[in-house]
Amino acid sequence: MLNEVINFFDTLEKYPLIRMGILVSGLLIFWILEGAIPLIQLHYKKNKLKHAGVNLFFTVIHLIIHTILAVVIIQLSDWCKANEFGLVYWSNAGIIGTIIISILTLDFFGGWLVHIVEHKIPILWRFHVIHHADNNVDVTTGLRHHPGESIVRGIFFFMGIVFSGAPMYAVMIFQTILVFATAFTHANINLPKKVDSILSYVLISPNMHKVHHHWKQPYTDSNYGAIFSIWDRLLGTFSKLDPSKIKYGLDRYYPNEKDEDIGQLMKSPFCKQNFQEK
């Protein structure tokens, strides 16, 4: 059974339609749940479909870029395997250990580390602002990344592969988990507070991530994790805020009324006058 799972994920990169199906299924599941158990009443500028169209435009570009970057990902993973380079080889981890080490390392580099760097370095923040500018955070917000940010995230993902030595099956298991985690944490769903709180001790829960999308600092500069909350808790970037007090958008750097203007969002990082440097 385990070998069948490994074989499936080891070749998943070659089947983009299956990967797309996984992404779409994740979006649909949480899109439906948003309608059934909404966390808050969102106030879309026109309607939910128009809002989704803007975010899915950026999602498609993000996926195209990462499909291209996948060529490098495969080469790096194969190089690590050929040279037995990385944590999974140095520790003789075995299959289960390899999966655990790979997921944790990729989550650190491709989730927490790249995220905090984007917040702390002004030129990278300009690109990441597009994600935070969304005034109505829902499941479609998850992959709302400017193309420039998609490339930056790819570079940090490369670093995670080299450091961990992650084989392709572990890379694809991580990316599959990440797809559902991203949809889950951004979805406008109302989990029982106790459930959400318990989840947040290990995983990024919806309420925990919504704090990161609060319009005002220092809340914006907290809860950077993608899948696991352990990085925020261990490294001092964890914070709490009651969901009823959360307001999405930004208090500076980008006009909130333009959060669905694709042209403005695309060119904004290159317009220095739009930003008061962090």
Kinemage of the C-alpha trace (Angstrom):
@kinemage 1
@onewidth
@group {chain A} dominant
@subgroup {mainchain}
@vectorlist {calphas} color= white
{ca met a 1} P 0.000 0.000 0.000
{ca leu a 2} L 2.754 2.436 0.984
{ca asn a 3} L 4.678 1.637 -2.184
{ca glu a 4} L 1.588 2.367 -4.289
{ca val a 5} L 1.189 5.756 -2.592
{ca ile a 6} L 4.869 6.557 -3.135
{ca asn a 7} L 4.673 5.529 -6.801
{ca phe a 8} L 1.596 7.708 -7.324
{ca phe a 9} L 3.189 10.837 -5.865
{ca asp a 10} L 6.569 10.098 -7.462
{ca thr a 11} L 5.010 10.478 -10.924
{ca leu a 12} L 2.316 13.046 -10.094
{ca glu a 13} L 4.400 15.890 -11.552
{ca lys a 14} L 3.902 14.315 -14.995
{ca tyr a 15} L 0.107 14.575 -14.767
{ca pro a 16} L -0.861 18.268 -14.629
{ca leu a 17} L -4.552 17.506 -15.119
{ca ile a 18} L -4.640 15.376 -11.966
{ca arg a 19} L -2.829 18.133 -10.064
{ca met a 20} L -5.310 20.675 -11.394
{ca gly a 21} L -8.147 18.398 -10.311
{ca ile a 22} L -6.732 18.306 -6.774
{ca leu a 23} L -6.552 22.110 -6.695
{ca val a 24} L -10.067 22.589 -8.061
{ca ser a 25} L -11.524 20.007 -5.676
{ca gly a 26} L -9.923 21.814 -2.725
{ca leu a 27} L -11.375 25.134 -3.856
{ca leu a 28} L -14.829 23.671 -4.433
{ca ile a 29} L -14.997 21.892 -1.076
{ca phe a 30} L -14.254 25.049 0.872
{ca trp a 31} L -16.299 27.256 -1.484
{ca ile a 32} L -19.331 25.130 -0.555
{ca leu a 33} L -18.462 25.217 3.151
{ca glu a 34} L -18.180 29.015 3.012
{ca gly a 35} L -21.780 29.162 1.945
{ca ala a 36} L -22.889 26.716 4.627
{ca ile a 37} L -20.908 27.961 7.652
{ca pro a 38} L -19.548 31.465 6.920
{ca leu a 39} L -17.245 33.062 9.480
{ca ile a 40} L -18.297 36.635 8.708
{ca gln a 41} L -20.518 38.400 6.193
{ca leu a 42} L -18.216 39.534 3.385
{ca his a 43} L -19.084 42.652 1.404
{ca tyr a 44} L -17.986 42.067 -2.171
{ca lys a 45} L -17.692 45.118 -4.407
{ca lys a 46} L -19.898 43.494 -7.057
{ca asn a 47} L -20.411 39.829 -6.228
{ca lys a 48} L -18.538 36.727 -5.123
{ca leu a 49} L -17.976 35.461 -8.683
{ca lys a 50} L -16.391 38.734 -9.821
{ca his a 51} L -14.140 38.679 -6.759
{ca ala a 52} L -13.218 35.060 -7.468
{ca gly a 53} L -12.429 35.899 -11.100
{ca val a 54} L -9.815 38.462 -10.055
{ca asn a 55} L -8.162 36.082 -7.600
{ca leu a 56} L -8.271 33.115 -9.975
{ca phe a 57} L -6.527 35.238 -12.623
{ca phe a 58} L -3.545 35.494 -10.296
{ca thr a 59} L -3.910 31.832 -9.332
{ca val a 60} L -3.619 30.705 -12.960
{ca ile a 61} L -0.483 32.807 -13.487
{ca his a 62} L 0.970 31.416 -10.254
{ca leu a 63} L 0.349 27.856 -11.456
{ca ile a 64} L 1.896 28.536 -14.870
{ca ile a 65} L 5.040 29.946 -13.262
{ca his a 66} L 5.334 27.025 -10.865
{ca thr a 67} L 4.793 24.553 -13.697
{ca ile a 68} L 7.831 26.106 -15.392
{ca leu a 69} L 9.796 26.109 -12.128
{ca ala a 70} L 8.939 22.416 -11.717
{ca val a 71} L 11.706 21.644 -14.232
{ca val a 72} L 14.230 23.037 -11.735
{ca ile a 73} L 12.504 21.306 -8.822
{ca ile a 74} L 12.864 17.907 -10.513
{ca gln a 75} L 16.526 18.557 -11.337
{ca leu a 76} L 17.333 19.643 -7.782
{ca ser a 77} L 15.548 16.658 -6.274
{ca asp a 78} L 17.311 14.252 -8.650
{ca trp a 79} L 20.690 15.905 -7.919
{ca cys a 80} L 20.134 15.475 -4.180
{ca lys a 81} L 19.280 11.828 -4.719
{ca ala a 82} L 22.304 11.177 -6.945
{ca asn a 83} L 24.656 12.876 -4.474
{ca glu a 84} L 22.826 11.796 -1.290
{ca phe a 85} L 22.690 15.438 -0.265
{ca gly a 86} L 20.257 16.767 2.317
{ca leu a 87} L 18.777 15.937 5.696
{ca val a 88} L 16.880 12.862 4.536
{ca tyr a 89} L 20.105 11.221 3.305
{ca trp a 90} L 22.363 12.371 6.133
{ca ser a 91} L 19.922 10.958 8.689
{ca asn a 92} L 19.112 7.720 6.797
{ca ala a 93} L 15.488 8.620 7.452
{ca gly a 94} L 13.643 5.851 5.621
{ca ile a 95} L 10.407 6.468 3.696
{ca ile a 96} L 8.217 7.727 6.568
{ca gly a 97} L 11.055 9.772 8.031
{ca thr a 98} L 11.831 11.206 4.610
{ca ile a 99} L 8.234 12.334 4.168
{ca ile a 100} L 8.140 13.953 7.621
{ca ile a 101} L 11.502 15.717 7.272
{ca ser a 102} L 10.683 16.883 3.746
{ca ile a 103} L 7.264 18.267 4.675
{ca leu a 104} L 8.588 20.104 7.734
{ca thr a 105} L 11.582 21.555 5.870
{ca leu a 106} L 9.595 22.598 2.801
{ca asp a 107} L 6.961 24.150 5.033
{ca phe a 108} L 9.640 26.136 6.849
{ca phe a 109} L 11.410 27.432 3.725
{ca gly a 110} L 8.438 27.650 1.363
{ca gly a 111} L 5.906 28.710 3.989
{ca trp a 112} L 7.198 30.541 7.055
{ca leu a 113} L 10.646 31.799 5.985
{ca val a 114} L 9.740 33.193 2.565
{ca his a 115} L 6.669 34.801 4.074
{ca ile a 116} L 8.458 36.690 6.831
{ca val a 117} L 11.186 37.759 4.389
{ca glu a 118} L 8.496 39.195 2.090
{ca his a 119} L 7.174 41.222 5.001
{ca lys a 120} L 10.568 42.491 6.140
{ca ile a 121} L 12.247 43.407 2.826
{ca pro a 122} L 10.508 46.457 1.271
{ca ile a 123} L 10.980 45.514 -2.398
{ca leu a 124} L 9.496 42.043 -1.772
{ca trp a 125} L 6.689 43.500 0.327
{ca arg a 126} L 5.555 45.520 -2.697
{ca phe a 127} L 4.788 42.268 -4.504
{ca his a 128} L 3.267 40.542 -1.471
{ca val a 129} L 0.923 43.489 -0.872
{ca ile a 130} L -1.302 42.177 -3.685
{ca his a 131} L -2.173 39.202 -1.464
{ca his a 132} L -2.949 41.389 1.540
{ca ala a 133} L -4.895 43.979 -0.452
{ca asp a 134} L -7.879 41.634 -0.743
{ca asn a 135} L -10.695 43.188 1.307
{ca asn a 136} L -12.731 39.975 1.245
{ca val a 137} L -10.590 37.024 2.264
{ca asp a 138} L -12.114 33.749 1.137
{ca val a 139} L -10.971 30.455 -0.359
{ca thr a 140} L -9.976 32.151 -3.639
{ca thr a 141} L -7.538 34.478 -1.839
{ca gly a 142} L -5.101 31.650 -1.098
{ca leu a 143} L -3.121 31.764 -4.353
{ca arg a 144} L -3.634 35.446 -5.103
{ca his a 145} L 0.067 36.145 -5.707
{ca his a 146} L 1.710 38.652 -8.007
{ca pro a 147} L 3.887 36.862 -10.626
{ca gly a 148} L 6.962 38.429 -9.026
{ca glu a 149} L 6.065 36.896 -5.688
{ca ser a 150} L 5.471 33.506 -7.314
{ca ile a 151} L 9.083 33.526 -8.509
{ca val a 152} L 10.392 34.522 -5.068
{ca arg a 153} L 8.399 31.711 -3.456
{ca gly a 154} L 9.827 29.302 -6.021
{ca ile a 155} L 13.391 30.279 -5.090
{ca phe a 156} L 12.771 29.610 -1.401
{ca phe a 157} L 11.155 26.307 -2.322
{ca phe a 158} L 14.370 25.385 -4.165
{ca met a 159} L 16.283 26.119 -0.968
{ca gly a 160} L 13.985 23.805 0.971
{ca ile a 161} L 14.540 20.962 -1.480
{ca val a 162} L 18.330 21.279 -1.345
{ca phe a 163} L 18.401 21.524 2.449
{ca ser a 164} L 16.056 18.561 2.966
{ca gly a 165} L 17.107 16.493 -0.051
{ca ala a 166} L 13.395 15.827 -0.617
{ca pro a 167} L 12.708 13.189 -3.297
{ca met a 168} L 9.937 13.933 -5.778
{ca tyr a 169} L 7.325 11.803 -4.043
{ca ala a 170} L 7.842 13.816 -0.839
{ca val a 171} L 7.745 17.098 -2.778
{ca met a 172} L 4.432 16.159 -4.362
{ca ile a 173} L 2.937 14.956 -1.072
{ca phe a 174} L 3.866 18.318 0.447
{ca gln a 175} L 2.408 20.305 -2.453
{ca thr a 176} L -0.828 18.311 -2.317
{ca ile a 177} L -1.189 18.957 1.419
{ca leu a 178} L -0.325 22.626 0.828
{ca val a 179} L -3.131 23.020 -1.736
{ca phe a 180} L -5.746 21.923 0.781
{ca ala a 181} L -4.103 23.792 3.668
{ca thr a 182} L -4.086 27.042 1.683
{ca ala a 183} L -7.761 26.663 0.783
{ca phe a 184} L -8.619 25.730 4.376
{ca thr a 185} L -6.787 28.604 6.083
{ca his a 186} L -8.169 31.284 3.753
{ca ala a 187} L -11.727 29.968 3.536
{ca asn a 188} L -14.409 32.095 5.167
{ca ile a 189} L -15.590 29.238 7.370
{ca asn a 190} L -16.726 29.274 10.984
{ca leu a 191} L -15.247 26.391 12.934
{ca pro a 192} L -16.198 25.924 16.594
{ca lys a 193} L -13.743 28.079 18.568
{ca lys a 194} L -12.450 25.122 20.584
{ca val a 195} L -11.777 23.092 17.439
{ca asp a 196} L -10.001 26.006 15.787
{ca ser a 197} L -7.956 26.667 18.932
{ca ile a 198} L -6.891 23.032 19.332
{ca leu a 199} L -5.918 22.808 15.661
{ca ser a 200} L -3.803 25.952 15.981
{ca tyr a 201} L -1.384 24.258 18.383
{ca val a 202} L -0.026 22.225 15.472
{ca leu a 203} L -1.626 23.457 12.256
{ca ile a 204} L -2.470 26.865 10.844
{ca ser a 205} L -6.194 27.168 11.558
{ca pro a 206} L -8.580 29.492 9.685
{ca asn a 207} L -8.935 31.909 12.616
{ca met a 208} L -5.184 31.943 13.171
{ca his a 209} L -4.453 32.854 9.571
{ca lys a 210} L -7.209 35.465 9.420
{ca val a 211} L -5.247 37.428 12.043
{ca his a 212} L -2.451 37.712 9.478
{ca his a 213} L -4.907 39.338 7.060
{ca his a 214} L -6.057 41.944 9.583
{ca trp a 215} L -5.650 45.385 8.043
{ca lys a 216} L -3.493 46.791 10.825
{ca gln a 217} L 0.012 46.079 12.023
{ca pro a 218} L 1.399 44.431 14.082
{ca tyr a 219} L -1.198 41.724 13.364
{ca thr a 220} L -0.282 41.750 9.668
{ca asp a 221} L 3.274 40.879 10.702
{ca ser a 222} L 2.402 37.671 12.528
{ca asn a 223} L 1.195 34.106 11.886
{ca tyr a 224} L 3.324 33.572 8.769
{ca gly a 225} L 3.033 29.780 8.613
{ca ala a 226} L 1.521 27.826 5.716
{ca ile a 227} L 0.727 24.375 7.122
{ca phe a 228} L 2.238 24.109 10.607
{ca ser a 229} L 1.874 26.658 13.390
{ca ile a 230} L 4.993 25.409 15.174
{ca trp a 231} L 7.259 27.890 13.375
{ca asp a 232} L 5.240 30.890 14.548
{ca arg a 233} L 5.012 29.541 18.080
{ca leu a 234} L 8.711 28.642 18.315
{ca leu a 235} L 10.025 31.787 16.614
{ca gly a 236} L 7.844 34.358 18.363
{ca thr a 237} L 5.574 35.399 15.502
{ca phe a 238} L 2.332 33.949 16.838
{ca ser a 239} L -0.567 36.237 17.754
{ca lys a 240} L -4.296 36.024 18.506
{ca leu a 241} L -7.245 38.249 17.678
{ca asp a 242} L -10.943 37.493 17.974
{ca pro a 243} L -12.438 36.974 14.483
{ca ser a 244} L -15.167 39.513 15.216
{ca lys a 245} L -12.489 42.242 15.423
{ca ile a 246} L -10.750 41.376 12.169
{ca lys a 247} L -10.986 43.770 9.247
{ca tyr a 248} L -9.386 42.769 5.954
{ca gly a 249} L -7.284 44.936 3.667
{ca leu a 250} L -4.446 47.365 4.417
{ca asp a 251} L -4.164 50.544 6.448
{ca arg a 252} L -1.493 51.821 4.026
{ca tyr a 253} L 0.565 50.841 0.954
{ca tyr a 254} L -2.383 50.162 -1.389
{ca pro a 255} L -5.822 51.771 -1.908
{ca asn a 256} L -8.504 49.391 -0.619
{ca glu a 257} L -10.979 50.515 -3.266
{ca lys a 258} L -8.604 49.129 -5.940
{ca asp a 259} L -8.328 45.616 -4.487
{ca glu a 260} L -10.094 44.079 -7.514
{ca asp a 261} L -8.361 46.187 -10.186
{ca ile a 262} L -6.133 43.650 -11.982
{ca gly a 263} L -4.200 46.246 -13.970
{ca gln a 264} L -3.465 48.309 -10.876
{ca leu a 265} L -2.511 45.200 -8.892
{ca met a 266} L -0.089 44.032 -11.594
{ca lys a 267} L 1.749 47.342 -11.917
{ca ser a 268} L 1.580 48.442 -8.281
{ca pro a 269} L 4.910 46.860 -7.150
{ca phe a 270} L 6.732 48.975 -9.730
{ca cys a 271} L 5.192 52.278 -8.577
{ca lys a 272} L 7.380 53.384 -5.677
{ca gln a 273} L 5.183 56.370 -4.925
{ca asn a 274} L 2.379 54.008 -3.865
{ca phe a 275} L 4.430 52.850 -0.891
{ca gln a 276} L 5.637 54.239 2.366
{ca glu a 277} L 8.617 51.977 2.851
{ca lys a 278} L 8.353 49.492 5.697
